[in-house]
Amino acid sequence: MFALGLLIPLVACATVAVGDVPAEGAALPFSTVAKGFASDVLEPLQVAIRTRDEWVAFWARHTRAQVQPPSAPPVDFSREMVVGIFLGERATGGYEIEITKVERAGSELRIHYRSKSPDPGAIVTQARTQPYHLIKLMMEDSPLVFFREGLSR
């Protein structure tokens, strides 16, 4: 009987602790920091930024072609990190890239994204574009793995 009395509180404690950890495959919350079609990052790139110094340097690289580049958006690096994906330079408009979901899978974070290309014959901007999407989420030391969702037009 005494052992059963100890077991119930221990099980209750374990349940609370497990409940605080996102289940495998559970979507993690994130918010968009910046998304657009004009960047000075010209090559395809996937990036994780975990410090303010890295963020300020990367933002300067991303916006350096602008006449009056904006300040880096605020991020609390004591609790948050930035993840970004860049499609690279394209010869025309009509391209897009978007992070759609972040989930935990074992010891890694999976970053799901989709990209869009213009339909053949579509009327698009006749200027070079550099689609990108930057998000912030809770700070994680886990390795990131990027997963491209099905191609879309």
Backbone as CSV, one residue per row, in Angstrom:
resi,resn,N_x,N_y,N_z,CA_x,CA_y,CA_z,C_x,C_y,C_z
1,MET,0.819,-1.180,0.000,0.000,0.000,0.000,0.871,1.255,0.000
2,PHE,1.956,1.247,0.793,2.863,2.384,0.869,3.481,2.672,-0.502
3,ALA,3.885,1.628,-1.230,4.484,1.802,-2.553,3.494,2.435,-3.520
4,LEU,2.242,2.054,-3.457,1.230,2.634,-4.316,1.049,4.120,-4.024
5,GLY,1.131,4.517,-2.763,1.024,5.923,-2.376,2.137,6.762,-2.975
6,LEU,3.349,6.213,-3.115,4.459,6.926,-3.745,4.339,6.940,-5.260
7,LEU,3.804,5.893,-5.822,3.724,5.763,-7.265,2.790,6.804,-7.882
8,ILE,1.676,7.075,-7.269,0.712,8.016,-7.839,1.307,9.420,-7.975
9,PRO,1.955,9.981,-6.923,2.555,11.309,-7.110,3.669,11.309,-8.167
10,LEU,4.459,10.246,-8.263,5.521,10.191,-9.260,4.947,10.169,-10.672
11,VAL,3.896,9.418,-10.885,3.261,9.379,-12.197,2.695,10.751,-12.539
12,ALA,2.102,11.417,-11.585,1.552,12.755,-11.822,2.651,13.726,-12.221
13,CYS,3.804,13.656,-11.557,4.926,14.539,-11.899,5.426,14.256,-13.308
14,ALA,5.539,12.990,-13.663,6.018,12.628,-14.994,5.054,13.134,-16.062
15,THR,3.770,13.061,-15.798,2.783,13.519,-16.771,2.905,15.014,-17.008
16,VAL,3.107,15.788,-15.972,3.252,17.233,-16.119,4.496,17.561,-16.933
17,ALA,5.619,16.914,-16.625,6.868,17.185,-17.339,6.738,16.825,-18.810
18,VAL,6.148,15.682,-19.115,5.998,15.268,-20.503,5.052,16.214,-21.234
19,GLY,4.036,16.688,-20.547,3.077,17.599,-21.171,3.700,18.919,-21.597
20,ASP,4.811,19.320,-20.997,5.466,20.580,-21.341,6.310,20.473,-22.603
21,VAL,6.627,19.263,-23.024,7.479,19.049,-24.195,6.585,18.790,-25.405
22,PRO,6.782,19.528,-26.508,5.952,19.286,-27.679,6.111,17.843,-28.160
23,ALA,5.012,17.225,-28.524,5.045,15.859,-29.027,5.789,15.818,-30.354
24,GLU,6.391,14.672,-30.619,7.074,14.511,-31.899,6.091,14.763,-33.028
25,GLY,6.514,15.570,-33.986,5.655,15.895,-35.115,4.694,17.044,-34.839
26,ALA,4.657,17.533,-33.592,3.762,18.647,-33.259,4.308,19.934,-33.857
27,ALA,3.422,20.724,-34.428,3.831,22.001,-35.007,4.242,22.960,-33.901
28,LEU,5.340,23.676,-34.122,5.826,24.673,-33.180,5.433,26.057,-33.703
29,PRO,5.074,26.973,-32.809,4.662,28.306,-33.261,5.843,29.119,-33.793
30,PHE,5.560,29.943,-34.803,6.554,30.868,-35.339,5.817,32.067,-35.900
31,SER,6.558,33.141,-36.124,5.967,34.324,-36.753,6.932,34.873,-37.803
32,THR,6.378,35.499,-38.811,7.185,36.060,-39.893,7.859,37.341,-39.434
33,VAL,9.159,37.428,-39.685,9.935,38.636,-39.410,9.968,39.501,-40.670
34,ALA,10.197,38.860,-41.816,10.234,39.570,-43.094,10.015,38.552,-44.213
35,LYS,9.332,39.011,-45.243,9.081,38.156,-46.407,8.981,39.073,-47.604
36,GLY,9.589,38.674,-48.721,9.514,39.546,-49.878,10.231,39.000,-51.085
37,PHE,10.560,39.920,-51.999,11.094,39.552,-53.295,12.385,40.292,-53.644
38,ALA,12.897,41.110,-52.713,14.107,41.878,-52.977,15.089,41.682,-51.829
39,SER,16.197,41.034,-52.132,17.232,40.761,-51.140,18.582,40.851,-51.818
40,ASP,19.594,41.128,-51.050,20.941,41.077,-51.610,21.575,39.704,-51.382
41,VAL,20.794,38.747,-50.912,21.236,37.344,-50.851,20.852,36.758,-52.199
42,LEU,21.834,36.538,-53.055,21.577,36.163,-54.442,21.599,34.664,-54.684
43,GLU,22.142,33.907,-53.752,22.225,32.454,-53.915,21.165,31.780,-53.044
44,PRO,20.730,30.563,-53.412,19.813,29.834,-52.524,20.492,29.626,-51.171
45,LEU,19.733,29.846,-50.101,20.332,29.792,-48.767,19.285,29.405,-47.736
46,GLN,19.708,28.597,-46.778,18.918,28.256,-45.599,19.779,28.647,-44.413
47,VAL,19.226,29.414,-43.480,20.046,29.987,-42.424,19.330,29.940,-41.078
48,ALA,20.114,29.712,-40.019,19.635,29.818,-38.640,20.513,30.846,-37.944
49,ILE,19.885,31.809,-37.279,20.607,32.894,-36.615,20.220,32.860,-35.144
50,ARG,21.252,32.708,-34.277,20.977,32.511,-32.853,21.541,33.608,-31.948
51,THR,22.197,34.614,-32.529,22.719,35.711,-31.706,22.398,37.062,-32.363
52,ARG,22.372,38.094,-31.542,22.105,39.442,-32.053,23.181,39.879,-33.040
53,ASP,24.448,39.588,-32.741,25.532,39.976,-33.655,25.368,39.319,-35.026
54,GLU,25.038,38.019,-35.035,24.792,37.328,-36.304,23.626,37.981,-37.043
55,TRP,22.561,38.345,-36.301,21.368,38.928,-36.895,21.674,40.279,-37.532
56,VAL,22.361,41.140,-36.812,22.684,42.471,-37.343,23.556,42.340,-38.593
57,ALA,24.546,41.454,-38.565,25.417,41.254,-39.731,24.633,40.678,-40.910
58,PHE,23.794,39.693,-40.638,23.034,39.084,-41.727,22.024,40.071,-42.306
59,TRP,21.335,40.821,-41.458,20.361,41.807,-41.942,21.049,42.854,-42.818
60,ALA,22.248,43.266,-42.429,23.004,44.231,-43.236,23.320,43.643,-44.612
61,ARG,23.684,42.377,-44.651,23.953,41.719,-45.944,22.670,41.648,-46.774
62,HIS,21.588,41.261,-46.157,20.301,41.091,-46.834,19.796,42.411,-47.422
63,THR,20.012,43.524,-46.739,19.454,44.823,-47.158,20.484,45.771,-47.752
64,ARG,21.709,45.347,-47.990,22.769,46.286,-48.375,22.537,47.008,-49.693
65,ALA,21.713,46.472,-50.587,21.466,47.153,-51.868,20.450,48.281,-51.743
66,GLN,19.752,48.372,-50.625,18.755,49.421,-50.442,19.440,50.756,-50.135
67,VAL,18.872,51.833,-50.674,19.446,53.159,-50.473,19.444,53.514,-48.986
68,GLN,18.328,53.311,-48.321,18.236,53.537,-46.879,17.719,52.255,-46.230
69,PRO,18.626,51.316,-45.960,18.174,50.035,-45.405,17.531,50.214,-44.037
70,PRO,16.444,49.484,-43.795,15.792,49.560,-42.487,16.629,48.860,-41.421
71,SER,16.377,49.197,-40.184,17.033,48.501,-39.072,16.529,47.072,-39.019
72,ALA,17.335,46.215,-38.452,16.929,44.821,-38.287,15.707,44.755,-37.377
73,PRO,14.697,43.975,-37.754,13.523,43.829,-36.886,13.926,43.294,-35.510
74,PRO,13.203,43.671,-34.465,13.576,43.230,-33.119,13.346,41.731,-32.919
75,VAL,14.326,41.101,-32.301,14.250,39.685,-31.924,14.897,39.568,-30.555
76,ASP,14.257,38.890,-29.630,14.805,38.672,-28.290,15.614,37.383,-28.305
77,PHE,16.912,37.515,-28.533,17.769,36.339,-28.681,18.021,35.605,-27.364
78,SER,17.513,36.108,-26.265,17.580,35.332,-25.025,16.511,34.230,-25.047
79,ARG,15.492,34.404,-25.909,14.398,33.426,-25.996,14.106,32.959,-27.418
80,GLU,14.528,33.727,-28.424,14.127,33.461,-29.805,15.329,33.327,-30.730
81,MET,15.075,32.745,-31.887,16.063,32.652,-32.954,15.362,32.966,-34.266
82,VAL,16.151,33.211,-35.315,15.618,33.500,-36.641,16.024,32.368,-37.575
83,VAL,15.086,31.948,-38.396,15.352,30.959,-39.439,14.911,31.587,-40.748
84,GLY,15.723,31.428,-41.776,15.376,32.012,-43.061,15.647,31.071,-44.210
85,ILE,14.907,31.313,-45.280,15.127,30.566,-46.518,15.063,31.548,-47.678
86,PHE,16.024,31.436,-48.569,16.165,32.335,-49.707,16.186,31.492,-50.971
87,LEU,15.374,31.870,-51.946,15.280,31.111,-53.191,16.462,31.377,-54.106
88,GLY,17.133,32.489,-53.910,18.211,32.890,-54.823,17.638,33.804,-55.902
89,GLU,18.525,34.391,-56.668,18.064,35.357,-57.670,17.391,34.657,-58.844
90,ARG,16.272,35.240,-59.284,15.515,34.761,-60.439,15.444,35.889,-61.460
91,ALA,15.343,35.533,-62.735,15.381,36.525,-63.816,14.105,37.353,-63.918
92,THR,12.999,36.854,-63.344,11.721,37.572,-63.426,10.980,37.448,-62.100
93,GLY,9.825,38.094,-62.034,8.925,37.912,-60.906,8.152,36.613,-61.066
94,GLY,7.208,36.398,-60.163,6.378,35.205,-60.233,6.866,34.058,-59.375
95,TYR,7.989,34.249,-58.697,8.546,33.221,-57.816,8.256,33.599,-56.369
96,GLU,8.109,32.583,-55.540,7.822,32.825,-54.127,8.370,31.660,-53.310
97,ILE,8.713,31.940,-52.065,9.125,30.894,-51.131,8.495,31.215,-49.783
98,GLU,8.049,30.166,-49.074,7.353,30.379,-47.811,7.586,29.217,-46.866
99,ILE,7.945,29.540,-45.629,8.032,28.529,-44.579,6.606,28.270,-44.115
100,THR,6.199,27.010,-44.128,4.806,26.669,-43.834,4.617,26.014,-42.472
101,LYS,5.648,25.355,-41.958,5.494,24.639,-40.687,6.865,24.368,-40.094
102,VAL,6.922,24.409,-38.759,8.113,23.998,-38.017,7.650,22.921,-37.047
103,GLU,8.371,21.806,-37.022,7.992,20.728,-36.116,9.218,20.053,-35.538
104,ARG,9.037,19.472,-34.369,10.101,18.698,-33.733,10.002,17.267,-34.243
105,ALA,11.149,16.690,-34.558,11.217,15.292,-34.971,12.468,14.698,-34.326
106,GLY,12.276,14.022,-33.214,13.420,13.479,-32.490,14.283,14.614,-31.973
107,SER,15.551,14.587,-32.324,16.483,15.607,-31.840,16.626,16.782,-32.799
108,GLU,15.837,16.817,-33.870,15.980,17.887,-34.857,14.699,18.688,-35.006
109,LEU,14.846,19.872,-35.576,13.694,20.692,-35.950,13.541,20.605,-37.463
110,ARG,12.349,20.325,-37.900,12.079,20.257,-39.333,11.395,21.549,-39.760
111,ILE,11.972,22.174,-40.755,11.445,23.409,-41.311,10.835,23.049,-42.667
112,HIS,9.528,23.107,-42.766,8.836,22.788,-44.014,8.630,24.077,-44.796
113,TYR,8.853,24.000,-46.110,8.659,25.176,-46.940,8.132,24.765,-48.305
114,ARG,7.576,25.737,-48.989,7.160,25.494,-50.369,7.626,26.668,-51.215
115,SER,7.875,26.359,-52.459,8.252,27.417,-53.396,7.272,27.399,-54.553
116,LYS,7.167,28.533,-55.182,6.227,28.695,-56.282,6.964,29.287,-57.466
117,SER,6.657,28.774,-58.640,7.208,29.292,-59.891,6.063,29.812,-60.740
118,PRO,6.344,30.744,-61.625,5.254,31.249,-62.473,4.798,30.184,-63.476
119,ASP,3.529,30.230,-63.820,3.007,29.337,-64.856,3.663,29.686,-66.186
120,PRO,3.850,28.695,-67.061,4.393,28.999,-68.392,3.502,30.023,-69.099
121,GLY,4.112,31.033,-69.664,3.374,32.059,-70.378,2.727,33.109,-69.498
122,ALA,2.903,32.997,-68.183,2.312,33.978,-67.268,2.951,35.343,-67.480
123,ILE,2.171,36.378,-67.266,2.701,37.739,-67.333,3.292,38.046,-65.961
124,VAL,4.590,38.287,-65.932,5.298,38.515,-64.671,6.168,39.755,-64.786
125,THR,6.579,40.257,-63.649,7.500,41.383,-63.596,8.775,41.017,-64.357
126,GLN,9.215,41.916,-65.211,10.436,41.677,-65.975,11.616,42.341,-65.269
127,ALA,11.845,41.887,-64.070,12.961,42.377,-63.260,13.466,41.220,-62.413
128,ARG,14.718,41.281,-62.061,15.288,40.230,-61.202,14.648,40.288,-59.813
129,THR,14.371,39.123,-59.252,13.795,39.045,-57.912,14.596,38.035,-57.090
130,GLN,14.502,38.163,-55.776,15.202,37.300,-54.832,14.248,36.937,-53.697
131,PRO,13.314,36.022,-53.934,12.307,35.692,-52.914,12.935,35.126,-51.631
132,TYR,12.341,35.509,-50.497,12.849,35.054,-49.203,11.741,35.052,-48.167
133,HIS,11.991,34.329,-47.073,11.080,34.323,-45.922,11.933,34.132,-44.672
134,LEU,11.803,35.054,-43.720,12.496,34.989,-42.433,11.447,34.871,-41.326
135,ILE,11.641,33.922,-40.419,10.718,33.732,-39.301,11.485,33.771,-37.993
136,LYS,10.746,33.969,-36.893,11.352,33.800,-35.576,10.540,32.770,-34.812
137,LEU,11.240,32.019,-33.978,10.626,30.988,-33.156,11.428,30.866,-31.881
138,MET,10.938,30.078,-30.955,11.647,29.901,-29.686,13.052,29.347,-29.942
139,MET,14.016,29.817,-29.152,15.413,29.408,-29.289,15.532,27.899,-29.143
140,GLU,16.285,27.297,-30.053,16.545,25.851,-30.055,17.999,25.626,-30.445
141,ASP,18.631,24.666,-29.795,19.985,24.274,-30.192,19.964,23.099,-31.154
142,SER,18.793,22.553,-31.393,18.652,21.375,-32.245,19.091,21.682,-33.668
143,PRO,19.634,20.670,-34.363,19.944,20.877,-35.782,18.653,21.055,-36.582
144,LEU,18.742,21.856,-37.629,17.591,22.109,-38.494,17.693,21.266,-39.753
145,VAL,16.558,20.745,-40.187,16.480,20.021,-41.446,15.344,20.658,-42.235
146,PHE,15.636,21.092,-43.460,14.637,21.756,-44.291,13.982,20.730,-45.211
147,PHE,12.653,20.769,-45.281,11.880,19.858,-46.125,11.053,20.656,-47.112
148,ARG,11.310,20.415,-48.380,10.543,21.097,-49.430,9.239,20.326,-49.654
149,GLU,8.133,21.037,-49.560,6.838,20.436,-49.836,6.666,20.320,-51.346
150,GLY,5.624,19.634,-51.759,5.365,19.436,-53.184,5.481,20.709,-53.983
151,LEU,5.973,20.581,-55.187,6.124,21.744,-56.061,4.775,22.334,-56.384
152,SER,4.721,23.632,-56.429,3.479,24.297,-56.820,3.781,25.371,-57.839
153,ARG,2.809,25.659,-58.620,2.957,26.709,-59.637,2.241,27.938,-59.183
